[in-house]
Amino acid sequence: MKNSSIWKGGILAICLLHGGFVTPMQAQQTVRDSLYETSFESHLHELELTEILFPSALVAASAMFVDNDWLKEQRGKVQDMLSAKGGKKFKADDYIQYSPVLAVYGLNLFGVEGKHSFKDRTIILAMAWAIQGGVTYSMKSTFKEKRPDSNSRNSFPSGHTATAFMGAQYLYEEYKETAPWIGYIGYAAAATTGYLRIYNNRHYINDVVAGACVGIMSTKLAYWLYPKCFKNAECNKQTIVTGSPYCSGEEVGMSLCIRF
């Protein structure tokens, strides 16, 4: 009897660690401990407030470099260290910016499945590109920052960098549950694009930082909006499994509910 009690207590302890906390409920003859249900549904289409606030703060900080004389001076020093000052240009950034997006479709072509079907992920990509393009164009038109190598006033933020990081985040979202290292390669390609924009003297560092944040936020917003805009999307039809551990006076177990 004593061993049985210890065994039940051990299982209950595991249940408590799994579910978080217990709410006692009175029954007619037994006392049932009911845990809040735990959902195993993918969190891919959820969006945390911090995922928007932090990059938004970086964009705001980067915008301060446009008009503040002291910050512009510091930015110029960084430009002198990192850029070729228009001497030797390495134009690979015009092509590398698209590599993360192409990787998603290339991997799928070779049998490496991502999170979404071809149709779903293509619509998500189109939404991300539309958000990124709209935000980038609006900011360029608003701030009218002069480029370091010309009199064109469309430097802030970097469109190449925004495209690259939009694609990198897209690649990561599709493969983070199966092979997250694939997404890291995408981020490396995006970072290379950003560096080359500075090296080729086409952008300042604040342009690149802002572009990276815009690109990442655009993709996150697209993943969040997609199931809300397209109710019949396949990602809205996924199976959800919930579990509710319990302990009565005589037995310990778990009830499962599968919704699809």
N, C-alpha and C positions, 0 to 999 in steps of 0.2 A: 504493500500500500504506500509506503514511504517512497519507494523507487518510482512508483507510478506518479505520485505527486511531483517529484523532481522532474520527471520526463515531461509532464504537462507544463510545468513552470518554464522549462527550457524552451519549449515550442512557443509558448506565449511571449517569452522575451524576444524571440526572433521576430514574431509578428509585430511586436511593438516597435522594434528597430526598423522594420520595413514600412510600417504605416504611419509613424510619427507620434500619435497619441491615441488614447482610448477614451471612449465615451460610454460609461456604464448605462445600461438600460434594463429596467425591471420587466420580467415576464411573469407568467402566472406561477410557475413552479421553479424556474431556473433564472439565473442572472447571466445575461449575455453581454460580452464585451464586443462592441461593434466599432471597427476602425473606419475612418474615412476612406472611401474608395480610391485606389491608386490607378491612374490611367496610364497605359503604355502607348498611347497615341503619339505619333511623331510630333515634335515641336517645330518642325521645319517652317511652318507658316505662321508662327508666333513672332511677335516683335516686342522686345523689351524697351522701355522708355530710355534707358541708358544707351541703347544701341543707336539712338538718334541724337540724344543730348550731347554725348561726348564728341562725335565727329562734327556736330553743328557748332560746338564751342571752338573746335580747331579751325573751322572755316571762318568764324568770326574773328579769331585771333589772327589768322592769315590776312584777312581784309584790312587789318590795322596797318599792315606794311605798305599799303597803297598810298596813304596820305601823310603818315607820320615821318618826319624828316630823319629822326634818329634811327628809327627802324629801317628806313630805306638805306641809310648809310651802312648798317650792319648787314643788310641783305646784299648790298653791293660787295662787301668784303667776302661773303660766302660765294658770290658769283665769280669773283676773281680767282678764288681757290679751285672751284669745281668746273668752270667752263673753259673751253678752248678759245674763248673771246672771238669767235667767228673765224678762227684760223683753219683748223681741221675739223670738218663736220662728219659725223658718223650717222648716216641717215636710217639706220636700222629701226629707229623708234617709230618710223612711219608704218612699219610692218609688224613689229613685235607687239604693238598695242592690241592687235586682233588675235594674237596667238592663244590666250586663255579661252576665248569663245570658240575658236576653231577646235581646240583640244576636246571640248565637250562632245562635239559631233564626231570628231575623229575617233575618240575612245569608244563611242557607241558603235561606230562602223566596224570596229575590230572586236565587238562582242563584250565590251566592258559597260555594263548597264549603269545608268545614273538613277537618280531618285524618281524622275518623271519620265513619262512617255515623250516621244518626239513632238507630238502636238502640244502637250502641256508646257514643256520647257521652251519651245519656240515662242509661244504666246508670252510666257514670262520674260523671255529675253527681249521681245519687242516692247513690252511694257517698261522694262528697265532702261532700254535704250531711249525710249520716248521721254522718260522722267529725266534721265541724265542729260539728254540733248536740250530739253527745255530749260532745266536749271542752269546749265552751263552757258547757254546763249543769253539767258536773262541776266546772269551775273556779268558776263562780258560787256553787255550793253549798258549795264548800270554803272560799273566801276570804271570802264574805259581806261584801264591801265596800259601804259605804253610798254611795248615789248623791248627787251634789252638790246635787240639787234636791228630794230627798225622803228619807224614812227607809227606803226599800226597800233591802235589802241584797243586791243582785244586779248591782252595777255592773261588777265585774271578771270577765272582759273584756267588751268591747263586742260584743254579738251582731250589731247592724246592720253594724258594721265588718267583722266576721268574714265575714258573708254577702257583703258587697260585694267584699272581696278574694278570697274563694273564687271568685266569679264572674269577677273580673278575671283571675285566674290561669287559669281555665277558658277564657276567651275568648282569652287569649294562647297557651295550649297548642294550641288548635285552629287558629290562624291564623299562628303565628309563622314557619312555613316559607314562606308565600305572601305575607302582608302583616302584618309585625310591628307596624306602626303602629296596626293595629286594636286590638291588645292594649294599647298604650300609652293609647289613649282609655279603655279599661276601667279601667286603673289610675287615670287622672285622675278618673273617676266614683267609684271606691272612695275615693280620697283626699278628695274632696269630701264623701262620706258621713261619713268619719271626722271631718273638720273640723266639720261641722254637728252632730255628736253633742256636741262640746265647746261650740260656739256656743250650742246650745239648752240647755246646762247639764245634759245628761243623763249625760255621762261626763267623766272626767278624761283627761288625755293618756296616762297609762299604760294605761288601759282600751283606748284606741284603738290604741295600738302593739301591745299583746298581741292584740287582736282581729284586726288585720291579719296578724300572724304566724300565728295559728291558721288563718285563712282560706286563706292561701297554702299552708301545710303540708298542710292537708286535701286540697286539690286535687292536690298533688304525690303524696301518698300514694295517692290514688284512681287516678291514672294508672299508678302503679307496681304497685298490687295488681291492677288489672283483668285484664291478660293472665294473671296467675297464678291468679286465681280462676275465670276463664272460659277454659278451654283452647280452646274452639271459636270464640272471638271472631275477628272478621275481621282484627284487628290482628296476630293470630298466624299469619295466612296470607299475609303480605306477601312479596314476592320479595326475596331477598338476593343481591347480586352481590359476589363476592370476586375480587380480582386478585392475581397473583403474578408480578412481573417477574423475568426471568432473563437471564443472559449466559453463553454457552458460548464455546468457543474460536473458533467460526465465526459465531455469530449472537446477536443481542440481540432480546428480545421480551417479551411478557407473556401468561400463560395466564389465562383467565377461567373462573369457575365460577358458574353461575346456579342457585340453589335456590329452589323455590317450592312 
